[in-house]
Amino acid sequence: MNVSELTGALLDGYVAKALGAYRGPYQMVKDGRPEEDCLIFPGDFPCSATTGDFNPSTDWAHGGPINEREKIATRPKAKNTPTETGWVAIPRDDVLGGQRGIACDGPTPLIAAMRAYVASKFGDTVPEEPA
């Protein structure tokens, strides 16, 4: 599947995977209902939300710190593109390797940025589901 097609929970799942999160065996309670498990993030996780729903492609509290840490540049699409609406995002050059990230677009800045983040970690195609 092309990273440019990732949306919603699938995109958010790949962002979590790129951050090194994994499903923990711990049970948590959400809205009075027990959940089977929860996402466990590494110690350097860049935002304060580590339990419950993780929505970096729609929630700036989750995606904003990733965007800032990774120095992902976002801008509106150029007027001469086939679809003149939406956003383009690209991670900044890697200081050590000199590699440029993969440019990705999306209907919002966060979706474009999270697609660019996932592409910078896994390339421009990924399996149908994050492992």
The first five atom37 places (N, CA, C, CB, O) and aatype in JSON, in Angstrom:
{
  "aatype": [12, 2, 19, 15, 6, 10, 16, 7, 0, 10, 10, 3, 7, 18, 19, 0, 11, 0, 10, 7, 0, 18, 1, 7, 14, 18, 5, 12, 19, 11, 3, 7, 1, 14, 6, 6, 3, 4, 10, 9, 13, 14, 7, 3, 13, 14, 4, 15, 0, 16, 16, 7, 3, 13, 2, 14, 15, 16, 3, 17, 0, 8, 7, 7, 14, 9, 2, 6, 1, 6, 11, 9, 0, 16, 1, 14, 11, 0, 11, 2, 16, 14, 16, 6, 16, 7, 17, 19, 0, 9, 14, 1, 3, 3, 19, 10, 7, 7, 5, 1, 7, 9, 0, 4, 3, 7, 14, 16, 14, 10, 9, 0, 0, 12, 1, 0, 18, 19, 0, 15, 11, 13, 7, 3, 16, 19, 14, 6, 6, 14, 0],
  "atom_mask": [
    [1, 1, 1, 1, 1],
    [1, 1, 1, 1, 1],
    [1, 1, 1, 1, 1],
    [1, 1, 1, 1, 1],
    [1, 1, 1, 1, 1],
    [1, 1, 1, 1, 1],
    [1, 1, 1, 1, 1],
    [1, 1, 1, 0, 1],
    [1, 1, 1, 1, 1],
    [1, 1, 1, 1, 1],
    [1, 1, 1, 1, 1],
    [1, 1, 1, 1, 1],
    [1, 1, 1, 0, 1],
    [1, 1, 1, 1, 1],
    [1, 1, 1, 1, 1],
    [1, 1, 1, 1, 1],
    [1, 1, 1, 1, 1],
    [1, 1, 1, 1, 1],
    [1, 1, 1, 1, 1],
    [1, 1, 1, 0, 1],
    [1, 1, 1, 1, 1],
    [1, 1, 1, 1, 1],
    [1, 1, 1, 1, 1],
    [1, 1, 1, 0, 1],
    [1, 1, 1, 1, 1],
    [1, 1, 1, 1, 1],
    [1, 1, 1, 1, 1],
    [1, 1, 1, 1, 1],
    [1, 1, 1, 1, 1],
    [1, 1, 1, 1, 1],
    [1, 1, 1, 1, 1],
    [1, 1, 1, 0, 1],
    [1, 1, 1, 1, 1],
    [1, 1, 1, 1, 1],
    [1, 1, 1, 1, 1],
    [1, 1, 1, 1, 1],
    [1, 1, 1, 1, 1],
    [1, 1, 1, 1, 1],
    [1, 1, 1, 1, 1],
    [1, 1, 1, 1, 1],
    [1, 1, 1, 1, 1],
    [1, 1, 1, 1, 1],
    [1, 1, 1, 0, 1],
    [1, 1, 1, 1, 1],
    [1, 1, 1, 1, 1],
    [1, 1, 1, 1, 1],
    [1, 1, 1, 1, 1],
    [1, 1, 1, 1, 1],
    [1, 1, 1, 1, 1],
    [1, 1, 1, 1, 1],
    [1, 1, 1, 1, 1],
    [1, 1, 1, 0, 1],
    [1, 1, 1, 1, 1],
    [1, 1, 1, 1, 1],
    [1, 1, 1, 1, 1],
    [1, 1, 1, 1, 1],
    [1, 1, 1, 1, 1],
    [1, 1, 1, 1, 1],
    [1, 1, 1, 1, 1],
    [1, 1, 1, 1, 1],
    [1, 1, 1, 1, 1],
    [1, 1, 1, 1, 1],
    [1, 1, 1, 0, 1],
    [1, 1, 1, 0, 1],
    [1, 1, 1, 1, 1],
    [1, 1, 1, 1, 1],
    [1, 1, 1, 1, 1],
    [1, 1, 1, 1, 1],
    [1, 1, 1, 1, 1],
    [1, 1, 1, 1, 1],
    [1, 1, 1, 1, 1],
    [1, 1, 1, 1, 1],
    [1, 1, 1, 1, 1],
    [1, 1, 1, 1, 1],
    [1, 1, 1, 1, 1],
    [1, 1, 1, 1, 1],
    [1, 1, 1, 1, 1],
    [1, 1, 1, 1, 1],
    [1, 1, 1, 1, 1],
    [1, 1, 1, 1, 1],
    [1, 1, 1, 1, 1],
    [1, 1, 1, 1, 1],
    [1, 1, 1, 1, 1],
    [1, 1, 1, 1, 1],
    [1, 1, 1, 1, 1],
    [1, 1, 1, 0, 1],
    [1, 1, 1, 1, 1],
    [1, 1, 1, 1, 1],
    [1, 1, 1, 1, 1],
    [1, 1, 1, 1, 1],
    [1, 1, 1, 1, 1],
    [1, 1, 1, 1, 1],
    [1, 1, 1, 1, 1],
    [1, 1, 1, 1, 1],
    [1, 1, 1, 1, 1],
    [1, 1, 1, 1, 1],
    [1, 1, 1, 0, 1],
    [1, 1, 1, 0, 1],
    [1, 1, 1, 1, 1],
    [1, 1, 1, 1, 1],
    [1, 1, 1, 0, 1],
    [1, 1, 1, 1, 1],
    [1, 1, 1, 1, 1],
    [1, 1, 1, 1, 1],
    [1, 1, 1, 1, 1],
    [1, 1, 1, 0, 1],
    [1, 1, 1, 1, 1],
    [1, 1, 1, 1, 1],
    [1, 1, 1, 1, 1],
    [1, 1, 1, 1, 1],
    [1, 1, 1, 1, 1],
    [1, 1, 1, 1, 1],
    [1, 1, 1, 1, 1],
    [1, 1, 1, 1, 1],
    [1, 1, 1, 1, 1],
    [1, 1, 1, 1, 1],
    [1, 1, 1, 1, 1],
    [1, 1, 1, 1, 1],
    [1, 1, 1, 1, 1],
    [1, 1, 1, 1, 1],
    [1, 1, 1, 1, 1],
    [1, 1, 1, 1, 1],
    [1, 1, 1, 0, 1],
    [1, 1, 1, 1, 1],
    [1, 1, 1, 1, 1],
    [1, 1, 1, 1, 1],
    [1, 1, 1, 1, 1],
    [1, 1, 1, 1, 1],
    [1, 1, 1, 1, 1],
    [1, 1, 1, 1, 1],
    [1, 1, 1, 1, 1]
  ],
  "atom_positions": [
    [[0.85, -1.17, 0.0], [0.0, 0.0, 0.0], [0.9, 1.24, 0.0], [-0.97, 0.0, 1.22], [1.9, 1.29, 0.71]],
    [[0.53, 2.22, -0.79], [1.29, 3.47, -0.83], [1.03, 4.27, 0.44], [0.91, 4.29, -2.07], [-0.11, 4.38, 0.9]],
    [[2.09, 4.83, 1.0], [1.94, 5.67, 2.19], [1.02, 6.84, 1.89], [3.32, 6.18, 2.66], [0.31, 7.32, 2.78]],
    [[1.01, 7.3, 0.65], [0.15, 8.43, 0.27], [-1.33, 8.1, 0.38], [0.47, 8.86, -1.16], [-2.17, 9.01, 0.32]],
    [[-1.68, 6.82, 0.54], [-3.08, 6.4, 0.67], [-3.49, 6.15, 2.12], [-3.31, 5.16, -0.15], [-4.67, 5.92, 2.38]],
    [[-2.55, 6.2, 3.05], [-2.86, 5.92, 4.45], [-3.72, 7.02, 5.04], [-1.58, 5.76, 5.27], [-3.45, 8.21, 4.84]],
    [[-4.76, 6.63, 5.78], [-5.62, 7.59, 6.47], [-6.08, 6.98, 7.79], [-6.84, 7.97, 5.6], [-5.9, 5.79, 8.03]],
    [[-6.65, 7.8, 8.63], [-7.31, 7.37, 9.85], [-6.47, 6.47, 10.74], [0.0, 0.0, 0.0], [-5.28, 6.71, 10.95]],
    [[-7.13, 5.43, 11.27], [-6.48, 4.53, 12.22], [-5.27, 3.82, 11.62], [-7.49, 3.51, 12.72], [-4.31, 3.53, 12.34]],
    [[-5.31, 3.54, 10.33], [-4.18, 2.87, 9.7], [-2.95, 3.78, 9.68], [-4.54, 2.43, 8.27], [-1.85, 3.34, 10.0]],
    [[-3.13, 5.03, 9.31], [-2.02, 5.99, 9.34], [-1.53, 6.16, 10.77], [-2.46, 7.36, 8.76], [-0.32, 6.15, 11.01]],
    [[-2.43, 6.32, 11.72], [-2.04, 6.5, 13.12], [-1.28, 5.27, 13.63], [-3.29, 6.75, 14.0], [-0.34, 5.4, 14.41]],
    [[-1.69, 4.08, 13.19], [-1.0, 2.86, 13.59], [0.43, 2.81, 13.07], [0.0, 0.0, 0.0], [1.33, 2.38, 13.78]],
    [[0.63, 3.27, 11.85], [1.98, 3.3, 11.3], [2.83, 4.37, 11.98], [1.94, 3.56, 9.79], [4.04, 4.18, 12.15]],
    [[2.24, 5.48, 12.39], [2.99, 6.48, 13.14], [3.44, 5.88, 14.47], [2.13, 7.77, 13.37], [4.59, 6.05, 14.87]],
    [[2.53, 5.19, 15.16], [2.88, 4.55, 16.43], [4.02, 3.54, 16.23], [1.65, 3.84, 17.03], [4.96, 3.49, 17.02]],
    [[3.93, 2.75, 15.16], [4.99, 1.78, 14.87], [6.31, 2.49, 14.61], [4.6, 0.9, 13.66], [7.36, 2.05, 15.09]],
    [[6.28, 3.59, 13.86], [7.5, 4.33, 13.57], [8.13, 4.91, 14.84], [7.21, 5.45, 12.58], [9.35, 5.06, 14.92]],
    [[7.29, 5.22, 15.81], [7.79, 5.74, 17.09], [8.35, 4.64, 17.99], [6.69, 6.47, 17.82], [9.0, 4.93, 18.99]],
    [[8.1, 3.38, 17.63], [8.56, 2.27, 18.45], [7.54, 1.81, 19.47], [0.0, 0.0, 0.0], [7.9, 1.08, 20.4]],
    [[6.28, 2.2, 19.32], [5.24, 1.78, 20.25], [4.89, 0.32, 20.01], [3.99, 2.66, 20.11], [5.08, -0.21, 18.91]],
    [[4.4, -0.32, 21.03], [3.94, -1.69, 20.91], [2.72, -1.87, 21.81], [5.07, -2.7, 21.28], [2.5, -1.09, 22.74]],
    [[1.95, -2.92, 21.52], [0.77, -3.22, 22.33], [1.21, -3.93, 23.59], [-0.25, -4.1, 21.54], [1.85, -4.98, 23.54]],
    [[0.87, -3.34, 24.73], [1.24, -3.92, 26.01], [0.18, -4.86, 26.54], [0.0, 0.0, 0.0], [-0.98, -4.77, 26.14]],
    [[0.56, -5.75, 27.43], [-0.41, -6.69, 27.99], [-1.24, -6.07, 29.12], [0.32, -7.92, 28.51], [-2.08, -6.75, 29.72]],
    [[-1.02, -4.82, 29.38], [-1.67, -4.17, 30.5], [-3.1, -3.78, 30.15], [-0.89, -2.95, 30.94], [-3.36, -3.26, 29.07]],
    [[-4.0, -4.03, 31.06], [-5.38, -3.65, 30.84], [-5.58, -2.24, 31.37], [-6.36, -4.64, 31.52], [-5.08, -1.9, 32.44]],
    [[-6.3, -1.43, 30.65], [-6.61, -0.09, 31.1], [-8.11, 0.11, 31.0], [-5.84, 0.98, 30.29], [-8.8, -0.61, 30.28]],
    [[-8.59, 1.1, 31.73], [-10.02, 1.39, 31.71], [-10.22, 2.7, 30.98], [-10.6, 1.46, 33.15], [-9.57, 3.7, 31.29]],
    [[-11.13, 2.69, 30.02], [-11.44, 3.88, 29.23], [-12.94, 4.09, 29.27], [-10.92, 3.75, 27.76], [-13.7, 3.21, 28.87]],
    [[-13.36, 5.23, 29.75], [-14.79, 5.54, 29.84], [-15.55, 4.46, 30.62], [-15.39, 5.69, 28.44], [-16.68, 4.12, 30.28]],
    [[-14.91, 3.92, 31.66], [-15.57, 2.91, 32.48], [-15.57, 1.52, 31.89], [0.0, 0.0, 0.0], [-16.07, 0.59, 32.51]],
    [[-15.02, 1.36, 30.69], [-14.98, 0.06, 30.02], [-13.55, -0.45, 29.98], [-15.56, 0.16, 28.59], [-12.64, 0.31, 29.66]],
    [[-13.31, -1.71, 30.31], [-11.95, -2.23, 30.22], [-11.52, -2.4, 28.77], [-11.84, -3.57, 30.95], [-12.3, -2.83, 27.92]],
    [[-10.3, -2.06, 28.5], [-9.7, -2.25, 27.19], [-8.78, -3.47, 27.27], [-8.9, -0.97, 26.72], [-8.21, -3.75, 28.32]],
    [[-8.65, -4.18, 26.18], [-7.8, -5.37, 26.17], [-6.34, -5.03, 26.44], [-7.93, -6.09, 24.84], [-5.67, -5.69, 27.23]],
    [[-5.85, -4.0, 25.78], [-4.46, -3.62, 25.96], [-4.31, -2.14, 25.62], [-3.52, -4.49, 25.08], [-5.29, -1.49, 25.27]],
    [[-3.13, -1.63, 25.73], [-2.9, -0.22, 25.41], [-1.55, -0.09, 24.71], [-2.95, 0.66, 26.69], [-0.72, -1.0, 24.75]],
    [[-1.35, 1.04, 24.07], [-0.07, 1.3, 23.42], [0.96, 1.7, 24.47], [-0.2, 2.41, 22.34], [0.69, 2.53, 25.33]],
    [[2.13, 1.1, 24.38], [3.24, 1.44, 25.25], [4.28, 2.14, 24.37], [3.84, 0.17, 25.98], [4.71, 1.58, 23.36]],
    [[4.66, 3.34, 24.75], [5.61, 4.13, 23.96], [6.97, 4.13, 24.63], [5.11, 5.57, 23.78], [7.07, 3.99, 25.85]],
    [[8.03, 4.29, 23.85], [9.36, 4.37, 24.44], [9.51, 5.64, 25.27], [10.43, 4.33, 23.35], [8.7, 6.57, 25.16]],
    [[10.54, 5.67, 26.1], [10.74, 6.79, 27.02], [10.89, 8.13, 26.35], [0.0, 0.0, 0.0], [10.57, 9.15, 26.97]],
    [[11.36, 8.18, 25.11], [11.56, 9.47, 24.45], [10.36, 9.89, 23.62], [12.8, 9.42, 23.57], [10.49, 10.71, 22.71]],
    [[9.19, 9.33, 23.91], [7.98, 9.67, 23.17], [7.74, 11.17, 23.26], [6.75, 8.88, 23.7], [7.76, 11.73, 24.36]],
    [[7.52, 11.85, 22.13], [7.51, 13.31, 22.1], [6.22, 14.0, 22.51], [7.86, 13.75, 20.77], [6.14, 15.22, 22.4]],
    [[5.21, 13.29, 22.96], [4.02, 14.0, 23.43], [3.5, 13.38, 24.71], [2.93, 13.98, 22.35], [3.89, 12.27, 25.07]],
    [[2.64, 14.08, 25.39], [2.21, 13.65, 26.72], [1.16, 12.55, 26.7], [1.67, 14.82, 27.47], [0.97, 11.88, 27.71]],
    [[0.48, 12.33, 25.59], [-0.58, 11.33, 25.53], [0.02, 9.97, 25.24], [-1.63, 11.7, 24.45], [0.46, 9.71, 24.12]],
    [[0.05, 9.1, 26.22], [0.65, 7.77, 26.03], [-0.36, 6.65, 26.24], [1.82, 7.59, 26.96], [-0.03, 5.48, 26.02]],
    [[-1.56, 6.97, 26.67], [-2.59, 5.95, 26.83], [-3.85, 6.44, 26.13], [-2.87, 5.64, 28.34], [-3.96, 7.61, 25.77]],
    [[-4.77, 5.55, 25.93], [-6.0, 5.94, 25.26], [-5.81, 6.01, 23.77], [0.0, 0.0, 0.0], [-4.86, 5.45, 23.23]],
    [[-6.7, 6.7, 23.1], [-6.62, 6.83, 21.65], [-5.39, 7.64, 21.26], [-7.89, 7.49, 21.09], [-5.07, 8.64, 21.91]],
    [[-4.73, 7.21, 20.22], [-3.56, 7.91, 19.69], [-3.9, 8.32, 18.28], [-2.25, 7.01, 19.74], [-4.01, 7.47, 17.39]],
    [[-4.07, 9.61, 18.05], [-4.53, 10.13, 16.77], [-3.6, 11.23, 16.24], [-5.97, 10.66, 16.89], [-4.02, 12.38, 16.14]],
    [[-2.38, 10.91, 15.92], [-1.46, 11.95, 15.48], [-1.82, 12.6, 14.16], [-0.09, 11.39, 15.39], [-1.35, 13.7, 13.87]],
    [[-2.64, 11.95, 13.35], [-3.0, 12.54, 12.06], [-4.17, 13.51, 12.17], [-3.34, 11.45, 11.06], [-4.5, 14.19, 11.19]],
    [[-4.8, 13.58, 13.34], [-5.93, 14.51, 13.52], [-5.83, 15.35, 14.79], [-7.22, 13.75, 13.54], [-6.57, 16.32, 14.93]],
    [[-4.95, 15.0, 15.7], [-4.84, 15.7, 16.99], [-3.46, 16.33, 17.11], [-5.11, 14.73, 18.17], [-2.45, 15.63, 17.17]],
    [[-3.42, 17.66, 17.15], [-2.14, 18.37, 17.24], [-1.39, 18.05, 18.52], [-2.36, 19.86, 17.14], [-0.16, 18.15, 18.54]],
    [[-2.08, 17.67, 19.59], [-1.4, 17.3, 20.83], [-0.55, 16.05, 20.63], [-2.41, 17.07, 21.95], [0.45, 15.85, 21.33]],
    [[-0.93, 15.2, 19.69], [-0.17, 13.99, 19.39], [0.79, 14.19, 18.22], [-1.13, 12.83, 19.09], [1.97, 13.86, 18.32]],
    [[0.29, 14.72, 17.12], [1.1, 14.86, 15.91], [2.01, 16.07, 15.9], [0.0, 0.0, 0.0], [3.07, 16.04, 15.29]],
    [[1.6, 17.14, 16.57], [2.41, 18.37, 16.58], [3.82, 18.17, 17.1], [0.0, 0.0, 0.0], [4.77, 18.61, 16.45]],
    [[3.99, 17.5, 18.26], [5.35, 17.29, 18.76], [6.2, 16.42, 17.83], [5.3, 16.65, 20.12], [7.41, 16.62, 17.73]],
    [[5.59, 15.46, 17.16], [6.33, 14.64, 16.19], [6.77, 15.51, 15.03], [5.46, 13.44, 15.69], [7.92, 15.46, 14.59]],
    [[5.85, 16.31, 14.53], [6.14, 17.24, 13.43], [7.3, 18.16, 13.8], [4.89, 18.06, 13.08], [8.21, 18.38, 13.0]],
    [[7.26, 18.69, 15.01], [8.31, 19.61, 15.45], [9.64, 18.89, 15.63], [7.91, 20.3, 16.77], [10.67, 19.37, 15.16]],
    [[9.63, 17.76, 16.31], [10.87, 17.01, 16.57], [11.54, 16.58, 15.28], [10.58, 15.79, 17.43], [12.76, 16.65, 15.15]],
    [[10.74, 16.13, 14.31], [11.28, 15.64, 13.05], [11.55, 16.76, 12.04], [10.34, 14.63, 12.45], [12.07, 16.52, 10.95]],
    [[11.18, 17.98, 12.42], [11.38, 19.15, 11.56], [10.74, 18.95, 10.18], [12.87, 19.45, 11.4], [11.36, 19.18, 9.14]],
    [[9.49, 18.51, 10.2], [8.76, 18.27, 8.96], [8.2, 19.6, 8.47], [7.63, 17.22, 9.16], [7.45, 20.26, 9.17]],
    [[8.58, 19.96, 7.27], [8.1, 21.22, 6.67], [6.78, 20.95, 5.96], [9.15, 21.8, 5.68], [6.67, 20.01, 5.18]],
    [[5.78, 21.78, 6.22], [4.49, 21.66, 5.53], [4.18, 22.98, 4.85], [3.36, 21.26, 6.52], [4.53, 24.05, 5.32]],
    [[3.51, 22.86, 3.73], [3.08, 24.06, 3.0], [1.87, 23.71, 2.16], [4.24, 24.63, 2.1], [1.65, 22.54, 1.84]],
    [[1.07, 24.71, 1.8], [-0.05, 24.44, 0.89], [0.48, 23.95, -0.46], [-0.93, 25.7, 0.7], [1.58, 24.32, -0.87]],
    [[-0.3, 23.13, -1.13], [0.09, 22.67, -2.46], [0.19, 23.86, -3.41], [-0.92, 21.62, -3.0], [-0.54, 24.84, -3.28]],
    [[1.09, 23.74, -4.36], [1.26, 24.79, -5.36], [0.03, 24.87, -6.25], [2.52, 24.55, -6.2], [-0.66, 23.88, -6.46]],
    [[-0.24, 26.04, -6.75], [-1.43, 26.24, -7.58], [-1.38, 25.53, -8.92], [-1.64, 27.71, -7.82], [-2.41, 25.33, -9.55]],
    [[-0.2, 25.14, -9.37], [-0.11, 24.48, -10.67], [-0.13, 22.96, -10.57], [1.15, 24.92, -11.37], [0.17, 22.28, -11.55]],
    [[-0.48, 22.4, -9.4], [-0.57, 20.95, -9.26], [-1.93, 20.48, -9.75], [-0.35, 20.53, -7.79], [-2.88, 21.27, -9.8]],
    [[-2.06, 19.2, -10.1], [-3.35, 18.69, -10.61], [-4.51, 18.94, -9.65], [-3.24, 17.21, -10.89], [-5.61, 19.29, -10.07]],
    [[-4.27, 18.75, -8.35], [-5.29, 19.09, -7.37], [-4.73, 20.21, -6.52], [-5.7, 17.84, -6.48], [-3.79, 20.02, -5.76]],
    [[-5.3, 21.37, -6.66], [-4.72, 22.56, -6.04], [-5.1, 22.72, -4.58], [-5.14, 23.78, -6.79], [-4.77, 23.74, -3.97]],
    [[-5.78, 21.76, -4.01], [-6.11, 21.84, -2.6], [-5.27, 20.86, -1.82], [-7.61, 21.58, -2.36], [-4.79, 19.87, -2.38]],
    [[-5.08, 21.11, -0.57], [-4.33, 20.19, 0.27], [-2.97, 20.74, 0.65], [0.0, 0.0, 0.0], [-2.65, 21.91, 0.42]],
    [[-2.18, 19.86, 1.24], [-0.88, 20.23, 1.8], [0.19, 19.26, 1.36], [-0.95, 20.27, 3.33], [-0.09, 18.11, 1.01]],
    [[1.43, 19.73, 1.38], [2.6, 18.92, 1.09], [3.51, 18.98, 2.3], [3.34, 19.41, -0.21], [3.66, 20.04, 2.91]],
    [[4.11, 17.85, 2.65], [5.03, 17.8, 3.77], [6.27, 17.01, 3.38], [4.36, 17.18, 5.02], [6.19, 16.05, 2.62]],
    [[7.42, 17.44, 3.92], [8.67, 16.73, 3.7], [9.55, 16.9, 4.93], [9.39, 17.24, 2.42], [9.72, 18.01, 5.44]],
    [[10.13, 15.77, 5.42], [11.07, 15.9, 6.54], [12.32, 16.66, 6.08], [11.45, 14.5, 7.1], [12.71, 16.58, 4.92]],
    [[12.93, 17.37, 6.98], [14.17, 18.09, 6.67], [15.29, 17.1, 6.38], [14.57, 19.03, 7.83], [15.18, 15.92, 6.7]],
    [[16.37, 17.59, 5.78], [17.52, 16.73, 5.48], [18.04, 16.1, 6.76], [18.64, 17.54, 4.8], [18.1, 16.74, 7.8]],
    [[18.41, 14.85, 6.66], [19.06, 14.14, 7.75], [20.48, 14.69, 7.86], [19.05, 12.58, 7.52], [21.23, 14.68, 6.89]],
    [[20.84, 15.18, 9.05], [22.13, 15.85, 9.23], [23.3, 14.9, 8.94], [22.25, 16.41, 10.65], [24.26, 15.3, 8.28]],
    [[23.23, 13.67, 9.42], [24.35, 12.77, 9.23], [24.39, 12.14, 7.85], [24.31, 11.69, 10.27], [25.46, 12.05, 7.24]],
    [[23.26, 11.72, 7.35], [23.25, 11.0, 6.08], [23.01, 11.86, 4.86], [0.0, 0.0, 0.0], [23.24, 11.41, 3.74]],
    [[22.56, 13.09, 5.05], [22.3, 13.96, 3.92], [21.13, 13.5, 3.06], [0.0, 0.0, 0.0], [20.99, 13.95, 1.92]],
    [[20.3, 12.62, 3.57], [19.17, 12.1, 2.82], [17.99, 13.06, 2.91], [18.77, 10.71, 3.33], [17.73, 13.64, 3.97]],
    [[17.28, 13.23, 1.82], [16.04, 14.01, 1.87], [14.89, 13.05, 2.09], [15.84, 14.84, 0.57], [14.88, 11.95, 1.55]],
    [[13.94, 13.49, 2.87], [12.77, 12.67, 3.12], [11.88, 12.61, 1.9], [0.0, 0.0, 0.0], [12.1, 13.32, 0.91]],
    [[10.88, 11.77, 1.97], [9.94, 11.6, 0.88], [8.81, 12.6, 1.04], [9.39, 10.16, 0.83], [8.16, 12.64, 2.08]],
    [[8.56, 13.41, 0.02], [7.46, 14.37, 0.06], [6.14, 13.63, 0.0], [7.57, 15.38, -1.1], [5.96, 12.72, -0.8]],
    [[5.22, 14.03, 0.85], [3.88, 13.43, 0.88], [2.85, 14.55, 0.93], [3.71, 12.47, 2.09], [3.12, 15.64, 1.43]],
    [[1.68, 14.26, 0.4], [0.62, 15.26, 0.49], [-0.55, 14.7, 1.27], [0.17, 15.71, -0.91], [-0.59, 13.52, 1.59]],
    [[-1.49, 15.58, 1.56], [-2.68, 15.19, 2.29], [-3.66, 16.35, 2.35], [0.0, 0.0, 0.0], [-3.31, 17.48, 2.02]],
    [[-4.89, 16.06, 2.78], [-5.9, 17.11, 2.83], [-5.69, 18.1, 3.97], [-7.25, 16.49, 2.96], [-6.25, 19.2, 3.95]],
    [[-4.89, 17.71, 4.99], [-4.59, 18.6, 6.11], [-3.09, 18.59, 6.36], [-5.36, 18.18, 7.4], [-2.4, 17.67, 5.91]],
    [[-2.56, 19.61, 7.06], [-1.13, 19.6, 7.36], [-0.7, 18.38, 8.17], [-0.76, 20.87, 8.11], [0.37, 17.82, 7.93]],
    [[-1.52, 17.96, 9.14], [-1.14, 16.82, 9.97], [-1.12, 15.51, 9.19], [-2.09, 16.69, 11.15], [-0.21, 14.69, 9.36]],
    [[-2.09, 15.3, 8.36], [-2.1, 14.07, 7.56], [-0.88, 14.04, 6.64], [-3.4, 13.95, 6.73], [-0.21, 13.02, 6.54]],
    [[-0.59, 15.15, 5.98], [0.59, 15.21, 5.11], [1.86, 14.97, 5.92], [0.66, 16.57, 4.39], [2.74, 14.22, 5.48]],
    [[1.98, 15.59, 7.09], [3.18, 15.45, 7.92], [3.34, 14.03, 8.43], [3.13, 16.42, 9.09], [4.46, 13.51, 8.44]],
    [[2.26, 13.4, 8.87], [2.37, 12.04, 9.39], [2.66, 11.05, 8.28], [1.09, 11.64, 10.13], [3.36, 10.06, 8.5]],
    [[2.14, 11.28, 7.09], [2.51, 10.43, 5.95], [4.0, 10.59, 5.65], [1.66, 10.79, 4.69], [4.69, 9.6, 5.38]],
    [[4.51, 11.82, 5.69], [5.93, 12.05, 5.44], [6.79, 11.38, 6.52], [6.24, 13.56, 5.39], [7.85, 10.82, 6.22]],
    [[6.33, 11.42, 7.77], [7.06, 10.77, 8.85], [7.11, 9.25, 8.63], [6.4, 11.09, 10.21], [8.18, 8.64, 8.74]],
    [[5.98, 8.65, 8.33], [5.93, 7.21, 8.08], [6.82, 6.85, 6.89], [4.47, 6.74, 7.82], [7.57, 5.88, 6.96]],
    [[6.74, 7.63, 5.82], [7.56, 7.36, 4.63], [9.05, 7.49, 4.95], [7.19, 8.32, 3.49], [9.87, 6.75, 4.4]],
    [[9.41, 8.42, 5.85], [10.82, 8.58, 6.2], [11.35, 7.38, 6.97], [11.02, 9.86, 7.03], [12.55, 7.13, 6.98]],
    [[10.46, 6.63, 7.62], [10.87, 5.46, 8.4], [10.77, 4.15, 7.62], [10.03, 5.36, 9.65], [11.6, 3.26, 7.81]],
    [[9.77, 4.03, 6.74], [9.5, 2.75, 6.09], [9.56, 2.78, 4.56], [8.15, 2.27, 6.5], [9.45, 1.74, 3.92]],
    [[9.74, 3.95, 3.96], [9.71, 4.05, 2.51], [8.32, 4.42, 2.03], [0.0, 0.0, 0.0], [7.42, 4.64, 2.85]],
    [[8.14, 4.49, 0.72], [6.85, 4.99, 0.2], [5.77, 3.92, 0.08], [7.06, 5.62, -1.13], [4.64, 4.24, -0.3]],
    [[6.09, 2.65, 0.38], [5.06, 1.6, 0.44], [5.21, 0.82, 1.73], [5.15, 0.66, -0.78], [6.31, 0.62, 2.24]],
    [[4.06, 0.37, 2.25], [4.02, -0.39, 3.5], [3.02, -1.54, 3.33], [3.63, 0.52, 4.72], [2.17, -1.5, 2.44]],
    [[3.1, -2.58, 4.19], [2.09, -3.64, 4.14], [0.71, -3.07, 4.49], [2.46, -4.78, 5.11], [0.6, -1.97, 5.02]],
    [[-0.33, -3.84, 4.2], [-1.71, -3.39, 4.45], [-1.98, -3.05, 5.9], [-2.68, -4.45, 4.01], [-2.79, -2.17, 6.18]],
    [[-1.31, -3.72, 6.83], [-1.49, -3.49, 8.26], [-0.13, -3.4, 8.93], [-2.35, -4.6, 8.91], [0.77, -4.16, 8.58]],
    [[0.03, -2.48, 9.91], [1.31, -2.46, 10.65], [1.45, -3.72, 11.49], [1.4, -1.19, 11.56], [0.48, -4.19, 12.09]],
    [[2.64, -4.26, 11.54], [2.87, -5.49, 12.31], [3.01, -5.2, 13.78], [4.11, -6.22, 11.81], [3.21, -6.11, 14.58]]
  ]
}
